[in-house]
Structure formats: C-alpha cells, structure tokens
Amino acid sequence: MTPTKPPPLTPPPTLLVKLGSIAVHLDEYMSPRGHIFDRVAAESLLRDPEVKRWLKAMDKLGMLPVKR
C-alpha cells in the first residue's frame, strides 16, 4: 500500500518548520546586519527534497509566482 502525500495546502509540521526557517534566514540576510550564513542556510533549505516537492505541487496548482 502506497502512503498518500498530504495536500500542498495542508503541509506537515516538518515542512512548515522548513518554510518558516527559510523566511527567517532571508529576513536576517536582508537586514542591515545580514550574514552570508543566513543565505547559505536558506539556499540549503530550498534544496531540501520536501521543500522542492511542495514547491512543485504548489506550482501545479498555480499558487506561486511564475519564475522569470
């Protein structure tokens, strides 16, 4: 029996933590005292398989901005 994936609009707590961490690291990076470590952390989280799957699912729903 194949486990079902949660719908993209109701992400699991692990994904919510990762998405929140991306937001916090980017906010820190863009602040006047921003640090490269925050950029590296955000980039690493964006490469996370769970985050990538969620972004793809949200894109299929047309819920994200179109990349340039």
C-alpha positions in Angstrom: 0.0 0.0 0.0 1.5 3.4 -1.1 1.3 6.1 1.6 -0.7 9.2 0.4 1.0 12.5 0.2 -0.5 15.4 2.2 -2.2 18.0 0.0 0.1 21.0 -0.6 -2.3 23.4 1.2 -2.1 21.4 4.4 1.7 20.8 4.8 3.1 18.6 7.6 4.8 20.3 10.6 8.2 19.4 9.3 7.6 21.3 6.1 6.1 24.3 8.0 9.3 24.5 10.1 11.5 24.5 7.0 9.4 27.1 5.2 9.4 29.3 8.4 13.2 28.8 8.6 13.6 30.0 5.0 11.6 33.2 5.8 13.6 33.9 9.0 17.0 33.3 7.3 16.2 35.5 4.4 14.8 38.2 6.7 18.1 38.1 8.6 20.2 38.1 5.5 18.4 41.1 4.1 18.7 43.1 7.4 21.5 45.7 7.8 23.5 43.2 9.8 22.8 40.3 7.5 25.2 37.5 7.3 26.2 35.1 4.5 25.4 32.2 6.8 21.8 33.1 6.6 21.9 33.0 2.8 23.6 29.6 2.8 21.1 28.2 5.3 18.1 29.5 3.1 19.7 28.0 -0.1 20.2 24.7 1.7 16.6 24.6 2.8 15.4 25.4 -0.7 17.3 22.3 -1.9 15.6 20.1 0.6 13.6 17.3 -1.1 10.4 18.0 0.9 10.5 21.7 0.2 11.2 21.0 -3.5 8.2 18.6 -3.7 5.9 21.2 -2.0 7.1 24.0 -4.4 6.4 21.8 -7.4 2.9 20.8 -6.1 2.0 24.5 -5.3 3.3 25.5 -8.8 1.0 22.9 -10.4 -1.9 24.5 -8.5 -0.9 27.9 -9.9 -0.4 29.2 -6.3 3.1 30.6 -6.7 4.6 33.4 -8.8 6.0 32.4 -12.2 9.7 32.4 -12.2 11.5 34.8 -14.5 
